[in-house]
Amino acid sequence: MFSTKIKWVKFADTVAELEEQLKKKPLKKVLIDGKSMLLLKEQGDFYLVKNKCPHQGIELTGAVCENGKIVCPWHHYAFDLKTGRGGGLHLENYPIEIRVDGCYAGIEYFSWF
């Protein structure tokens, strides 16, 4: 049997660092644990989502956020930032934990134990 586990990967030292990264652009492409993601802040919360639309694999770098959703720049599919759901598809999203020693992204993986 296998189970799904989460590995926590530090990607910033402080919340202030995240704020600074998003000052110039509302969406920032980041590479965490070998995965291309978008970091964004919407309605006061930070989010990490996969930088690839599940519809046709287009990068979401040019996307916009509206009403708690990220909208693909190509076909305008909208995905809920909290659940990843939208248009009958699912956009991978990653939990963020703010800890005393930094900001961490939760990366799921499969384990045999």
N, C-alpha and C positions, 0 to 999 in steps of 0.2 A: 504494500500500500504506500501511497505517497500523500503528502499533505501540502497545502499552500502555506508558506511562511512569509514574513516580511523582514527584509534587511533594511536597517536604517542607515542612510548615507548622509553625512554632513555635507551641505553645499553652501553654507554661509556662516559667518561667525556671529552676526547679530541681525536683528530685525532692521536696524538702521541701515545696514549694508544692503538689504533687500530693497528698502525704500529708495536708496541712492541708485541702485541698478535700474529702477523703474521710473526715475525722474524724467529721462529724455524720451523714453518710449513706453507705452502702456504694456507692451508684450516684449519679453526678452527671451531670445533663444539661449538655452543653457544645455550643457552636456553633463549629465550626472550618471555615473556608473555605466558609461558607454551608450546611454540612451539620449536621443535628441528630444528635448522637452521645451515647453514654453512656460516661463514664469510670468504670472500676471497678478494684478490686484483688482478686485471687483467688489464694490460695495463694502469696502473695509477689510476684506479677507484676501489672503494670498492663496493662489492655486498653482499647481503644476499639472500640465496635461501633455500627452504625447504630441509631438510636433508633426503629426501626420493625420490627415482626415481619413476616417475609416471607409469613406465612400469610394474614393479613387486614389488614395495615397498622396494627395497633394499636400505640400507643407502648409502649415497654418500660420506661418510667420506674418503674413499680411492680413490676418483675421482681425475682426473687431469684437468687442464685448458689448452686449446689450441685455439688460434685465436678467443678469445672472447666467447668461448663455454666451458661448463663444461661437461666432458665425464664420464658417468657411468662406474664404475670399473668392473661391471659384464657383461653387454651385449654391452657395448661401444656405447650406444645411446648418442648423443651429443645435448645439449640444449643451446640455445643462452642466454647469461647472462642478456641481456637487456630485452628481450621479454619472455623468458621461453620456446619458441617454439623449437620443434625438434622431428623428427621421428613420426610426426602425433600426438604427445602428448604435454602436457604443464606442465612444472616444475614451481611450485609456486615461485615467486621471490618477494622480499619486497623492497620498496623504502627506501633509506637512506637520511636523512637530517642532514647536519652539521650546528649546530647552535652555538651561542656564548657560551651557557651553556652546550653543549655536543652534542653527536651523537645519533640520533633517528631513530628507525625503524618504518615504516608505516605498521600497521596491519589492514587489512580490516575486517569489521564486518557488519552485517545486522541490520538495525534499522527500527522500525515501524513508526518513526517520520520523 
